[in-house]
Amino acid sequence: MIRNIYLLVLSIIWLSMITGCSQNDYSDLEAFIHSSGEGLQGKIDPLPEVIPYKSFTYQAFDIPSPFVPRKNNQVQALTSEIQPDLNRRKEFLESYPLENLSMVGSLQQKDMIFAVIKSPDGALYRVKVGNYLGSNFGKINHISESEIKLSEIVQDGVNEWIERTSVLTLKN
């Protein structure tokens, strides 16, 4: 019984809310739409002026190409004498690039000085003047307590062999 009364009161409230919202007079809304749209006109910018294409004729055929290597004849004569000994049996430390090797110490026995080299795998090797290091045919020329000086034979940009000096310093 109480439930029926409750549903009846709820239905009356709901019906009164719906009837309050059902007006058919939209004159104020229509007036707002007309007043807000007055004076609005779209404006389209004019098309940009088309500039005709002017073709370009390349006439610098006599200038040397930057993509072809240039070599001085004097340099070629000097570097043609340098060749690595490809028939020589490679030493173990030549299988590593010079950047991956490090000098960790030096030893002296009588008149001969040796350098201690650490390879990337952590092994220690003793080398002397005349031994080879690195993957660029690097021959040890001088060993001191703090560095190793060696000459490497590498190819330049036009496949000519050149000699360069490298230094491997003592790591702390």
C-alpha positions in Angstrom: 0.0 0.0 0.0 2.7 2.4 0.9 4.5 1.4 -2.2 1.6 2.3 -4.4 1.3 5.7 -2.8 5.0 6.3 -3.3 4.7 5.4 -7.0 1.7 7.6 -7.4 3.5 10.6 -5.9 6.6 10.0 -8.0 4.5 9.7 -11.2 2.7 13.1 -10.4 6.1 14.8 -9.9 7.5 13.3 -13.1 4.4 14.4 -15.2 4.6 17.9 -13.9 8.2 18.2 -14.9 7.5 17.0 -18.4 4.6 19.3 -19.0 6.6 22.3 -17.8 9.3 21.6 -20.5 6.9 21.2 -23.3 6.5 24.7 -24.8 6.0 25.2 -28.5 7.1 28.9 -28.4 10.6 29.1 -29.9 10.4 32.7 -31.0 13.3 33.9 -28.8 15.6 31.1 -30.1 14.7 32.0 -33.7 15.4 35.7 -33.1 18.8 34.9 -31.6 19.8 32.8 -34.6 18.7 35.6 -37.1 20.5 38.3 -35.1 23.8 36.4 -34.7 24.1 35.4 -38.4 23.6 38.9 -39.7 26.5 40.6 -41.3 28.6 37.5 -41.7 29.9 36.9 -45.1 32.7 34.6 -46.1 35.7 36.2 -47.9 38.0 34.2 -50.0 41.5 35.5 -50.7 42.5 35.8 -54.3 44.7 33.2 -55.9 48.5 34.0 -55.7 50.2 35.2 -58.9 51.8 32.3 -60.8 55.4 33.0 -61.6 56.6 31.2 -64.8 59.4 28.6 -64.3 62.8 29.6 -65.6 64.9 26.7 -66.6 68.6 26.4 -65.7 71.2 25.1 -68.0 74.3 23.6 -66.3 77.4 24.9 -68.0 80.2 24.0 -65.5 81.3 20.9 -67.3 85.0 22.0 -67.3 85.1 22.2 -63.5 86.5 19.1 -61.7 83.8 16.9 -60.1 83.9 16.9 -56.3 83.0 13.2 -56.4 86.1 12.0 -58.3 89.2 11.7 -56.2 92.1 14.0 -57.1 95.6 12.9 -56.5 98.8 14.9 -56.8 101.4 13.2 -58.9 104.1 13.9 -56.3 102.2 12.2 -53.6 101.5 9.2 -55.8 105.2 8.8 -56.5 106.0 8.8 -52.7 103.2 6.5 -51.6 103.7 3.9 -54.3 106.9 2.6 -52.6 105.1 1.8 -49.4 103.5 -1.7 -49.3 102.6 -3.9 -46.3 104.3 -7.3 -46.3 101.2 -9.5 -47.0 103.3 -12.7 -47.0 104.5 -12.1 -43.4 103.0 -14.3 -40.7 100.7 -12.1 -38.6 101.3 -11.8 -34.9 98.5 -12.4 -32.4 98.0 -8.8 -31.4 97.4 -7.8 -35.0 94.0 -9.4 -34.8 92.7 -6.5 -32.7 92.3 -2.9 -33.7 94.8 -0.6 -32.1 92.0 1.3 -30.3 91.1 -1.9 -28.4 94.6 -2.5 -27.1 96.0 -0.7 -24.1 99.5 -0.4 -22.7 99.4 -1.2 -19.0 103.1 -1.2 -18.1 106.7 -1.7 -19.2 109.6 -4.1 -18.2 113.3 -3.7 -18.6 115.7 -6.6 -18.8 119.4 -5.6 -19.3 119.4 -3.3 -22.3 116.0 -4.3 -23.7 112.7 -2.6 -22.8 109.4 -4.4 -23.2 105.9 -3.1 -23.0 103.0 -4.9 -21.5 99.8 -4.9 -23.6 96.3 -5.8 -22.4 94.0 -7.2 -25.1 90.2 -6.8 -25.1 89.8 -10.2 -23.6 91.9 -9.2 -20.6 95.1 -11.2 -21.5 98.5 -9.6 -21.0 101.2 -9.7 -23.7 104.8 -8.7 -23.7 106.0 -6.9 -26.9 109.3 -5.3 -28.0 110.6 -3.1 -30.7 110.0 -4.8 -34.1 106.8 -6.5 -33.0 103.5 -5.7 -34.7 100.3 -4.3 -33.1 96.8 -3.5 -34.4 95.0 -4.4 -37.6 96.8 -1.8 -39.7 100.2 -3.4 -40.0 101.5 -1.4 -37.1 105.2 -2.0 -36.4 106.6 -0.9 -33.0 109.5 1.6 -33.5 110.1 2.9 -30.0 109.1 1.9 -26.4 109.4 4.1 -23.4 108.0 3.8 -19.9 104.9 5.8 -20.8 104.2 5.1 -24.5 104.7 3.0 -27.6 105.4 4.7 -30.9 104.5 2.6 -34.0 104.1 3.2 -37.8 101.0 1.9 -39.4 100.4 1.2 -43.1 96.9 2.2 -44.2 95.1 2.8 -47.4 94.0 6.3 -48.3 90.9 7.3 -50.2 92.3 6.2 -53.6 93.6 2.8 -52.4 97.2 3.9 -52.2 99.2 2.7 -49.2 100.5 5.5 -46.8 102.4 5.3 -43.6 101.2 7.1 -40.4 102.6 7.3 -36.9 100.5 6.2 -34.0 101.1 6.3 -30.2 99.8 4.0 -27.6 100.1 5.6 -24.2 100.2 4.0 -20.7 96.8 3.6 -19.1 96.5 4.3 -15.4 
